[in-house]
Amino acid sequence: MDFLKKHYEKILLGLVLAGLVGALVFLPFFIASESQKMKDLRDQYINNPHVQPLTNLDLSVPSSAIARLKSGYTLDLETGNKVFNPVEWQKGPDGPIKLHSGNAVGVKAVVVTNITPLYLILTLDNVTTNELGARYVFGVEKQAEKTPAKRHKQQRFVSAGDKPNDTFALVEIKGPPDNPDALVVKLVDTGEKATVSKERPYRRVDAYTADFRYDPEKRVFHARRAGDKVAFYGTDYIVAEVSQNELILADQSNQKKTPLPFTP
């Protein structure tokens, strides 16, 4: 008992130290155990092999809706619609007939059958000589003239140094003046130069005429040019323009223009 009374503090400190040593020895095993538990939990909830990956979203429905919105939708209220454009009756050349709306009557029923170019033609018809020198006889044909009398071939007498006439001016003589190989003229309206010889006339397209027909009334129109007036289906039209591949008619009541293609 005396020993315990004298050394109880040392005994108590030894027991504490022994407990600490035991705790230090057990600590690695405890850490390893806790780490294994955490790994097991991770494998169970995060890396579970039974969890299937998410599939790709099916966006076909919204994609098709967006495509339809981009393309838009056009309502045809003119050709096949019977509410705003009911079927129409009209008396034809052979008696009453039923004519549908759309392209069956009116200006859209016109069929262009031919388009012919109208030329400016310059020819070297003759060369004369006198004491003043050589004088050249040109033939001038303006098929696109508005006045019919001016569309026929007319002659122009030109010498070197003359002032321009209503069509051209002589600017160069190639070869001997009394028997030239070719003559170069400058056109008044465009300023371009053209070469003319006896064997090779100059031709330029200035306009076109159109042949077309209107079948509902069995009417045929020949050689109509810009500015000409025509009438069919109870409406007056004017030929607004004729190009190489198209005829344009304008309604004189409202100036509405309708292009009509020509397919050779």
C-alpha positions as CSV (number, residue, x, y, z in Angstrom):
1,M,0.0,0.0,0.0
2,D,2.8,2.3,0.8
3,F,4.2,1.6,-2.6
4,L,0.9,2.6,-4.3
5,K,0.7,5.7,-2.2
6,K,4.2,6.7,-3.1
7,H,4.1,5.8,-6.9
8,Y,0.4,6.1,-7.9
9,E,1.1,9.2,-10.0
10,K,3.7,7.3,-12.0
11,I,1.4,4.3,-12.3
12,L,-1.4,6.5,-13.5
13,L,0.9,8.3,-16.0
14,G,2.1,4.9,-17.3
15,L,-1.4,3.7,-17.8
16,V,-2.2,6.9,-19.8
17,L,0.9,6.5,-21.9
18,A,0.1,2.8,-22.5
19,G,-3.4,3.9,-23.7
20,L,-2.0,6.4,-26.0
21,V,0.5,3.9,-27.5
22,G,-2.4,1.5,-28.0
23,A,-4.4,4.2,-29.7
24,L,-1.6,5.0,-32.0
25,V,-1.1,1.3,-32.9
26,F,-4.9,0.9,-33.6
27,L,-5.2,4.2,-35.6
28,P,-3.8,2.8,-38.9
29,F,-6.2,-0.1,-38.8
30,F,-9.1,2.3,-38.1
31,I,-8.2,4.5,-41.0
32,A,-7.9,1.6,-43.3
33,S,-11.3,0.3,-42.2
34,E,-13.0,3.7,-42.7
35,S,-11.3,4.1,-46.1
36,Q,-12.7,0.7,-47.1
37,K,-16.1,1.7,-46.0
38,M,-16.0,4.9,-48.1
39,K,-14.8,2.9,-51.1
40,D,-17.6,0.5,-50.7
41,L,-20.1,3.3,-50.5
42,R,-18.6,5.0,-53.6
43,D,-18.8,1.7,-55.6
44,Q,-22.3,1.2,-54.4
45,Y,-23.8,4.6,-55.3
46,I,-21.5,6.1,-57.9
47,N,-19.8,3.2,-59.9
48,N,-22.8,0.9,-59.7
49,P,-22.4,-1.4,-62.8
50,H,-26.2,-1.9,-63.0
51,V,-26.9,1.8,-63.8
52,Q,-27.5,2.2,-67.6
53,P,-26.2,5.4,-69.4
54,L,-28.7,7.9,-70.6
55,T,-29.7,7.5,-74.3
56,N,-29.6,10.4,-76.8
57,L,-32.6,12.7,-76.8
58,D,-35.1,12.2,-79.7
59,L,-35.3,15.6,-81.3
60,S,-37.0,14.5,-84.5
61,V,-40.4,16.0,-83.6
62,P,-39.2,19.5,-82.7
63,S,-36.7,19.4,-85.6
64,S,-39.5,18.7,-88.1
65,A,-41.6,21.5,-86.6
66,I,-38.8,24.0,-87.0
67,A,-38.2,22.9,-90.6
68,R,-41.9,23.4,-91.4
69,L,-41.8,26.9,-89.9
70,K,-38.8,27.8,-92.0
71,S,-40.4,26.6,-95.3
72,G,-43.6,28.5,-94.7
73,Y,-46.9,27.8,-96.3
74,T,-48.4,29.6,-99.3
75,L,-52.1,29.8,-99.9
76,D,-53.1,29.8,-103.6
77,L,-56.3,31.9,-103.7
78,E,-56.1,32.5,-107.5
79,T,-55.8,29.4,-109.7
80,G,-57.6,26.6,-108.0
81,N,-59.7,28.4,-105.4
82,K,-63.5,28.4,-106.0
83,V,-64.5,30.8,-103.2
84,F,-62.7,33.9,-104.3
85,N,-62.5,32.8,-108.0
86,P,-65.7,30.9,-108.9
87,V,-66.2,29.0,-112.1
88,E,-67.2,31.5,-114.8
89,W,-69.5,31.2,-117.8
90,Q,-68.8,33.0,-121.0
91,K,-70.2,32.9,-124.5
92,G,-67.7,31.6,-126.9
93,P,-67.6,31.8,-130.7
94,D,-69.6,28.6,-131.1
95,G,-72.2,29.3,-128.4
96,P,-72.3,29.3,-124.6
97,I,-69.4,27.5,-123.0
98,K,-68.2,27.0,-119.4
99,L,-64.8,28.5,-118.8
100,H,-63.0,27.9,-115.5
101,S,-61.1,30.5,-113.7
102,G,-57.3,30.6,-113.6
103,N,-55.5,30.2,-116.9
104,A,-58.5,29.2,-119.0
105,V,-59.6,32.7,-119.8
106,G,-58.1,36.2,-119.7
107,V,-54.6,37.3,-120.4
108,K,-53.0,34.2,-118.9
109,A,-54.7,32.1,-121.6
110,V,-52.6,33.8,-124.3
111,V,-50.1,31.5,-126.0
112,V,-47.0,33.1,-127.6
113,T,-46.3,31.2,-130.8
114,N,-43.3,33.1,-132.2
115,I,-41.0,36.0,-131.6
116,T,-39.1,37.7,-134.5
117,P,-36.2,40.1,-134.2
118,L,-36.2,43.5,-135.8
119,Y,-32.9,44.6,-137.2
120,L,-31.0,47.8,-138.1
121,I,-29.3,46.8,-141.4
122,L,-26.6,48.8,-143.1
123,T,-25.4,47.7,-146.5
124,L,-22.8,49.2,-148.9
125,D,-24.8,49.2,-152.2
126,N,-22.5,51.2,-154.5
127,V,-19.4,53.3,-154.9
128,T,-19.3,56.2,-157.4
129,T,-16.4,58.6,-158.2
130,N,-16.3,62.1,-159.6
131,E,-14.1,65.1,-159.6
132,L,-14.8,65.5,-155.9
133,G,-13.7,62.0,-155.0
134,A,-15.4,58.8,-154.0
135,R,-19.0,58.8,-152.9
136,Y,-20.6,55.8,-151.1
137,V,-24.2,54.7,-151.3
138,F,-25.4,53.0,-148.1
139,G,-28.7,51.2,-147.6
140,V,-30.3,51.8,-144.3
141,E,-33.2,49.6,-143.1
142,K,-34.7,50.3,-139.7
143,Q,-37.2,47.5,-139.0
144,A,-37.9,48.7,-135.5
145,E,-39.1,52.2,-136.5
146,K,-42.5,53.2,-135.1
147,T,-43.7,54.8,-138.4
148,P,-44.3,52.1,-141.0
149,A,-43.0,54.3,-143.9
150,K,-39.6,54.5,-142.2
151,R,-39.2,50.8,-141.9
152,H,-38.3,50.2,-145.5
153,K,-34.8,50.4,-146.9
154,Q,-33.6,53.9,-147.7
155,Q,-30.4,55.1,-149.2
156,R,-27.8,57.5,-147.7
157,F,-25.0,59.1,-149.8
158,V,-21.8,59.7,-147.9
159,S,-18.4,61.0,-148.7
160,A,-15.2,61.2,-146.5
161,G,-15.5,64.2,-144.1
162,D,-19.3,64.5,-144.3
163,K,-21.2,65.4,-141.2
164,P,-23.2,62.6,-139.5
165,N,-26.6,61.8,-140.9
166,D,-29.5,60.6,-138.9
167,T,-28.0,57.1,-138.5
168,F,-24.2,57.1,-138.8
169,A,-21.0,59.0,-139.7
170,L,-18.3,57.7,-141.9
171,V,-15.0,57.5,-139.9
172,E,-12.6,55.2,-141.8
173,I,-12.0,53.9,-145.3
174,K,-10.1,50.6,-145.5
175,G,-8.4,50.1,-148.9
176,P,-8.6,52.2,-152.0
177,P,-11.3,54.9,-151.8
178,D,-12.8,54.0,-155.1
179,N,-12.9,50.3,-154.3
180,P,-12.7,49.9,-150.6
181,D,-12.3,46.6,-148.7
182,A,-14.6,47.9,-146.0
183,L,-16.0,51.1,-144.5
184,V,-16.1,51.9,-140.8
185,V,-19.0,54.0,-139.6
186,K,-20.0,55.3,-136.1
187,L,-23.6,54.9,-135.1
188,V,-25.3,58.0,-133.9
189,D,-27.6,56.4,-131.3
190,T,-25.0,54.2,-129.4
191,G,-21.7,55.6,-130.5
192,E,-20.4,52.1,-131.4
193,K,-18.4,51.5,-134.6
194,A,-19.6,49.1,-137.3
195,T,-17.8,47.7,-140.3
196,V,-19.7,47.5,-143.6
197,S,-18.6,46.0,-146.9
198,K,-20.4,44.9,-150.1
199,E,-20.1,41.3,-149.1
200,R,-20.8,41.8,-145.4
201,P,-23.6,44.1,-144.2
202,Y,-24.0,45.2,-140.6
203,R,-27.0,43.9,-138.6
204,R,-28.1,44.8,-135.1
205,V,-31.2,43.6,-133.2
206,D,-33.2,46.7,-132.1
207,A,-36.5,45.2,-131.1
208,Y,-38.8,42.2,-131.4
209,T,-42.3,41.4,-132.7
210,A,-44.5,38.6,-131.2
211,D,-47.1,36.3,-132.7
212,F,-49.7,35.0,-130.2
213,R,-53.2,33.6,-130.1
214,Y,-56.1,33.6,-127.7
215,D,-57.9,30.3,-128.0
216,P,-61.1,30.9,-126.1
217,E,-62.1,33.4,-128.8
218,K,-60.1,31.8,-131.6
219,R,-58.2,35.0,-132.2
220,V,-54.7,35.2,-133.7
221,F,-52.4,38.2,-133.5
222,H,-49.4,38.6,-135.9
223,A,-46.2,40.7,-135.7
224,R,-47.3,42.8,-132.7
225,R,-44.6,45.1,-131.4
226,A,-44.2,47.3,-128.3
227,G,-46.9,50.0,-128.3
228,D,-49.4,48.0,-130.3
229,K,-52.9,47.7,-128.9
230,V,-54.9,44.4,-128.8
231,A,-58.3,43.5,-127.3
232,F,-59.8,40.1,-126.2
233,Y,-62.0,38.8,-123.3
234,G,-63.6,42.2,-123.2
235,T,-60.4,43.9,-122.2
236,D,-58.1,46.3,-123.9
237,Y,-54.3,45.6,-123.7
238,I,-51.2,47.2,-124.9
239,V,-48.0,45.4,-125.8
240,A,-45.7,46.8,-123.1
241,E,-42.5,44.9,-124.1
242,V,-41.3,42.1,-126.4
243,S,-38.0,40.5,-125.7
244,Q,-36.2,37.4,-127.1
245,N,-38.1,35.0,-124.8
246,E,-41.0,36.9,-123.4
247,L,-44.1,39.0,-124.3
248,I,-45.5,41.5,-121.7
249,L,-49.1,42.7,-122.0
250,A,-50.4,45.6,-119.9
251,D,-54.1,46.0,-119.1
252,Q,-55.0,49.6,-120.1
253,S,-57.5,49.9,-117.3
254,N,-55.1,49.4,-114.4
255,Q,-51.7,49.1,-116.1
256,K,-51.2,45.7,-114.6
257,K,-48.5,43.9,-116.6
258,T,-48.5,40.2,-117.3
259,P,-45.4,38.4,-118.6
260,L,-46.0,35.6,-121.1
261,P,-43.0,33.3,-121.9
262,F,-42.1,32.1,-125.3
263,T,-40.8,28.5,-125.6
264,P,-39.5,27.7,-129.1
